Amino acid sequence: MRDGLRAGDPMATAGAQPPPAAVLAADLRRFITDEALPLWAGIGRDRVHGGVHERLHLDGTPDLTAIKRLRVKARQIYVYAHADALGWYPGGRDVAFEILEFMLLAGRAPDGAPGYVHLLTPEGGVADARRDTYDHMFVLLSLTWLARVSGDAQVLALVDETLGFVDELFDDGKGGFHESVPPSLPRRQNPHMHAFEAMLAFHETLAHTAAPPRIAGLRALLERHFLCTETGLLLEHFDESLGRLATPEGDVVEPGHMVEWAWLLRRHEAIFGLPRAALASRLLDDGLRFADPATGFLPDVARRTGKTQRTTRRCWPQTELAKAWLAEAEAGRDGAVAAACAALERLRDGYLAGPIAGGWIDQFDGAGRPIVAHVPASTLYHVFGAVVEADRVLGRGP
């Protein structure tokens, strides 16, 4: 366990008074700046083959056998570029540029076709050449933030090039995106959610003219297709026309995505000065229906019927729950600051307390026992995002 988060410490003992909101935000920020960012810029980078390791073992050594996902490279570029822009990690842009160099060399059109490949071997060869929509949304997000922090003309050109790839490869002509090239089913709401996130970054960081109409179209797609008409719950899987699947897969609900959308919708409203709609609060409240009443943690998978399908709980739904409550706090909802602090404390004490400094326990079973044998790099994006929001909303005090 990392310093300051041992189970016997005052902050972790049962019955201890929660710290003031600003103190909690500062503690989480120290975790990011002093532990997580140095870890993943150090041991987390592959000094032999380039790029970043997909995951670490629980002792902090890299897993040299793991297939490398393109999206993880993009996520790490985003984190280090954003951290540099905040002044949290001077030199973060240099880390981001090193990862970008590898991503371009190994992942961008190595077979001569447009776009980025899906998976790489541990050595950097192509393991899966499909073009995945979800991956490309993270490429867009990462390039946008690197362009902002660096002002580099070549990165700006890559932003527009990648947006061109997305339009050419994935646009379904109806406001949405196909799952991949070659095409695959089911279609999912998740790539669209991250397209929404990327377009918000396009607008907020670069004032990119492509952003506003795409953002509006994606929000309309959420309301028109992704919400169950009977229950209002966010569904995950769809047929080719984005209709609900008439199979058990069509009933899948992920509470983490419901609260993630809640945060994104509030950010959309705040960035554009829009009225605060009820949908964000409703998605948060509906997601909370699945929370463990004893602990407050969100489970990984539920059903449209309102039942929890999988009681395991990963780290990332808890980060998104904290962000949703932070957005509600900004919107002035009663009790939201306290709820945000409670979610952040659960994240800190339950997930970020080990097994290595700067790492996390990524998943527990329903009884609260760790069930993973590695520390995935991909989770840094979620943890960093939650801490950025905590610092922004709570950092100056409650």
N, C-alpha and C positions, 0 to 999 in steps of 0.2 A: 504494500500500500504506500501511496505517496505521502510525504510529510504533510501534516495538517488535516488529514482526512482519515486517521486511524479510528477504528470503531470506538475506542475508549476516550477519544477527545471530547471536550465539552460540547462542540457543535454537533457531534454524532450521537450523544447519549439521549436516551428517551427522556422526555420531560423538559429538556433544555429549552430555554426561550429562544425563538428564532432571532437571528441577528437583524439589525435594521436593513432595509432593502439595499441601500447603497453599499453597506459592508459586504453583503452577500454578492452583489454584482462585482465588487472589487476582488473578492476572493476567487470568483470564477475567472475574472480577467487575468489574475496572476497565474491561474492554472494554464490558461492559453498561452500567455506571453512567456512565462518562465519554464514551462514544462512541455506542453503539447507542440508548439511550433518548433522549438529546438529539436525535439525528438524526431519529428517527421521530416525535418530538413536535414537531419543527421543520419541516424540509423535507417530512417524511412526511405532514404534515397538509394537507388541501386548504382553504386560507384563503378561496377564492372560493366554492366550492359546498358546503363542509362535509364533515365526515367525514375520511377518510384517503385518500391516493393508493394505488392498487393496487400500484404498483411505481415504482422510479426507474430512469432510464437509468444507464449505467455512469459517467457524469460527475457523478452526484448530482442531476441535475435530474429533476423528476417527469415521468412519462409521462402527459400530459394526455388521451390518446386511449383509454386502457385502460378496458375495462368493469370496474366495481367489484363485487366479490363481497361479499355480506352477511357471510359468515363471517370475512372479513378485518377488518371493523369489530369484530365480536365478539372476535376474537383480540386486537386491540390494546387493547380495553377490559380484557380479562383481564390482559394484561401490565402495563399501567400501574396497575391496581388492586392487583395482587399486588406490584409493585415498591414502591408506596407502603406497603403493609402491612409489607414487610420493612425499610422505612426506606431503601431504595436510591434512591428518586426522590421526594423530598418534592414534593407537588403533583401526584403521579401520579393521584390521584383526580379532580383537576380536569380533567386531560387526558381521563380515562376518561369523565367526565360530559359533556364536550363532544362526544365521539364518540358516546356514547349518545343525546344529544339528536338528532343527525343520524340515527342508525340508527332511532330511533323515528319521526321525522318522515317519512323517505323510505322506510323498509323495513317498518314495522309496519302491516299491513292497509291499504295505500294504496288498495286496490280494494274495501274493505269486508268482505273475507273474513278469517277469523282467521289468525294466524301472520305470519311474515316472508317477504317475497319473496326470490327467489334471487339475482338480478342487478340492478344499477343501472347506468344510463348514467353517463358521466363527470360529467354535470351533476346527477345525483341522481334522474333519472326511472326508471321501471320498465323494465328491459330483458328480464326474464324473471320472470313472476309465479308460477312454480311454488313450492310450499312443499317445501323440501328437508330431510330428516331430519338429515343431517350438519350443516347450518347451524344448526338449532335446538339441537343439542347444544352448540355453541359459544356460542350465546346464553345457554343455561343456565349454562355454566361462567363466562362473563363476568359475568353478573348476580350469581352467587353470591359471587364475589370482591369485586365492587363493594359488595354489601350488607354483606359482612364489614368492609371497610375504612371504610365510611361510616356504617353503621347507619341508612341512609336508609329510612324506612318505604315510600316509593313504589317504591324498588328492590326491597325485600322483596316488595311486592305484585306487581311484574313477574315475580319469580322464580316465584311460584305461578301467575300467569297463563300464563307460558310453559310450565310443566309441564302445565297444563291443555290448552294447545294441542297439546303432544306427545301426550298421552293421547287427545285427540279426533281428531287428524289422522292419526297414524302407527301407533298400537298395533294389532298384528295379532291380538290376542286370545290369543296363544300364547307370550307372553313376549318377543317380538321387535318390530321396527318395519318397516313398509313403507318403501320407498325414498323416496317422495315423494308429493305430491299435485299433479297427477294421478299415479296409480300408474305405475311404470316398472320394467322389468327390465333387467339382472339385479338381484337383491337382493345387498347387500354386507355383509361383516362389519364394515367400517370405521365406519359410523355407530353400530353397537353398541359398538364399542371406545370411542368417544368418549362414548357414553351412560354407560358404565362409569366413565370418567374424571370426567364431570360429577357422577355420583352419589357418587363418592368425595369430591369437593369439597363436595357438599351435606352430607355427614356430617362432614367434617373442619372445615369453616369455619362451618357454621350448625347442626350437629347436627339436620338436617332429618329428621323422622320418616319421610319417604317413601324415604329413601336405603337403609337396610339390606336390606329385602326385594328392592328392585330390583337392588342390587348382587349379591346371591346369585343372583337369577334370570339375570342377564346372564353371570355366571361359568359357571353351568350350561349356558347356551346356547352359550358358547364350547366347552365340553367335549363337548357333545352334537352340535353341528352344524358348527362351523367348522374342526375339526381333521380332516384326512384319516384315515380309518380304516386305510388301508394303510400310510401313511408317517409319520403324526403331524404332518405339516406343516400350517401354517395356510393355508387356502384363502381366496380373496378374493370369488368370485362364486358365486351360488346361484340356484336356481329359486324359484318362488313359495312352495314349502313348505320352503325352506331346505335342499333337497337339492342335491348337487353337480351342476353342469351337465354334460351329456354332449356337450360341445363343447370346443374348445381353450381357450375362455375359462374353463372350469371347472377347468383345470389351473394357472391363474395363481397364483403365490406372490410375495409381496413381503417380502423378508427384514427390511425396516425395520419392518413391522407385527408381525412375529414377536417382535423384540426389544422393541418398544413394549409389547406385551402382557406380556412378561416383567417389565418394570418395573412395570406397573400391578398385576399379580398380587402382586408383592412388597409394593407399597404397601398393597394390600388387607389382606394378612396382617399387616403392621406396624400399621396403623391399628386393626384390630379385635383384635389380639392372637391371631391364628390360628396354628396350626402351619405351618411352612414346607413347602409341598408341592413335589414334584419337578417339577411342570409348568413353573414359571417357568424353572428351570435348563435344562430340556429344550428349551423354545422358544428360549432364547438359544443353546444349543449347536447346535440345528438351523439357526438363522439364520446362525450362523458358518460352516456348511458351504459357504455361497455366497460368503463373503468372498474377495477377491482375495488369494491367498497371498503375493504380493509386497508388497502395500501395507497389507492389513488392512481396506480400505474395503469396505462392503457395496454390491452392485449394486442397481439400481432394481427389476428384475423377474426372476423365475426361474420354473421350472416344477415341477410336482409330481413329475416324473421325476428331479429333482435337478440339472437343468442350468440354467445361467444363460441367460435369454432376452435380456436387454438389459444390456449391460455399462456403460451410462451410470450415473453415481452422483450423486444429488442430495445436498444438504447434510443434509436432515432424517433420513435413515436413520442417519447417523453420530451425530447428536445422541442418537437413541434408543438406539443401541448403547452410547454412554457412560453413559446413564442406567441401562440394564440391568446393566452391570458395577458401577455404583455401588450398585445395589440388592443385587447379589450380595455386594459388599464388606460392606454392613450385615448381611447374613445370615451372614457369616463364611466365605465360600468362599475357599479357598486361591488365592492369585494374583490375586484380583479387584481389589485396590487397584492393582496394577501394570497390569492390563489396562484398568482405567478411566482411569488416567493416560495410557496409550498412546493410547486412543481420543480423549481430550480434546486431547492434543497434536496428533494428526492433524487433528482438527476445527479447532483454532486455526491451525495452520500451513498447512493445505491450503485451508480455506474462508474463514476470518475475516480473512485477510491482505489483503483488497482486494475490490473495486477502490476503495472509498471508506471513509473512517473511519466505523465503525459499520455497515458493510454487509458483504456476503458475495458470494462466487462461488457461485452456487446449484447449478450442475451441471457435471460434467466428462464427457468421453467415456472410453472404456475405456483410452485411452492417457494420460489425465491432462491433456487439453487442455480449457480452458473452452469451453462451447458455448452459453452464454446471453448475451443482449445486454441484460439488465436485472437489477435487484436486487429481488426480490419482497418486499413487506411481510409476507406470510404466514409467512415463515421466522422472523421475530422470535419468534414463539410457541415454536418448537422450540429455537432457540438459547438463549433466556431460560430455558426449562425445564431444559435441560442444565446451565446455569451455576448455577441455583438449587440443583439437586441436588448439583453439585460443591461448592458452598460449604457446604451443609448436612452433607455426608458427609465431605469432605476438609478443610474450611476450618480446622479446629482441629489439623490435622497428621495424618500417617499413623498 
